[in-house]
Amino acid sequence: MNWKDDFKPEVKRIIEEVEKQIQPRLSEIDDQVTFNQRKVLEAFQKERISEENLNGATGYGYNDMGRDALDRVYADVFKTEDALVRPQFVSGTHTISSAYFGMLRPGDKLLYLTGMPYDTIQEVIGVTGKAGMGSLKDFKIDFDYVPLLENGKVDFKAAKTKLTDQVKVVAIQRSRGYSSRSSFTVDEIKVMVDHVREILPNAIIFVDNCYGEFSEIVEPTEVGVDVMVGSLIKNAGGGIAHTGGYVVGKQKLIEMIANRLTNVGAGKEEGATLENLRRMYQGFFMAPEVTGAAIKGAIFESAILEKCNLQVDPKWNDPRTDLIQTINFGEPDSMIRFAKQVQKNSPIDSYVDPEPSQMAGYEDKVIMAAGTFVQGASVEFSADGPIRPPYTLYLQGGLTYSHVKIAITKAVEETFFN
């Protein structure tokens, strides 16, 4: 018996067409996974990771050999001077916020080269949210951004006028967030880095790498980025880490950010890892494979949904630089219906019926389907999006390619073939 046999004949035909269509692209992803897996394996070997490193510390966390070795593993893989990998980072937004407050001082300016950042970062900056709550704006740290061109690319001509001496940190958001533009590839990030260096050679170039780790064979820190952050409940945690985030980059910047996470004087030396280290190590080791499975799932999603006459981005054969697959529904009802099917075909909370609701950090109501083992883990199969035109649903993740294929096909059948 074939897994496709339970679907309607017209759906089964589409599945078979898609599987044949995307096979060459999936083979390319398999090669990419193996390349990235080798990088991680060699870092584990170089740092002589042992059973002893997998046991965490308590209390202050002094002399935590496993924590310090994990920092070195991350620095090796991302080819940086230093790293800060901690369970105390509660989200990607918290990790980014800690980095900004660690690096910026009153009178400095943060400039986003890639347009306005996504909703939760806007609150950190002080663009939205209540005054006096501790945003960068409250600390007299200025902010500006370079609006993107109509094609979603960086406006380098406009950037030149905004790259003034006051700018201390130039930020690049690799992933699209909740915008319609495509995510930026590492090649595109290199062009941005070179442009900034010509005008402001001493500026700190920062990359929000959430959703991006191991989606290519080169990382932004290999093309001149000074500091980069990500979340362990996205790619880098491999679906195994329960919490945490990482910062990699130049040693001085890592020290400044560590002082913000803990306190000046403690920095990287404090912070109990408790029972998290084994999952953090194993998750990072699994991350290339899990990321590859998610990308293969996104390729399948793109191909099958395009056959349903939906607008998708990226296309199935486009280059991939993160996990995110978008679908434009054009109206809210089908967007919400599809998200409900994603939830229904998840391993956890499949019986839950998600409804659009107001969420902290977002201006519009958001529909969120996430039947995940780790709460909010977007390396696992999930779908979410703000209820606003053009009513775009953002699919991401998938611990296994097989699960994504089954779940998406069922969602397609229930939404478009009933």
Order of alpha helices (4+ residues) and beta strands (2+ residues): alpha-alpha-beta-alpha-beta-alpha-beta-alpha-beta-alpha-beta-beta-beta-alpha-alpha-beta-beta-alpha-beta-beta-beta-alpha
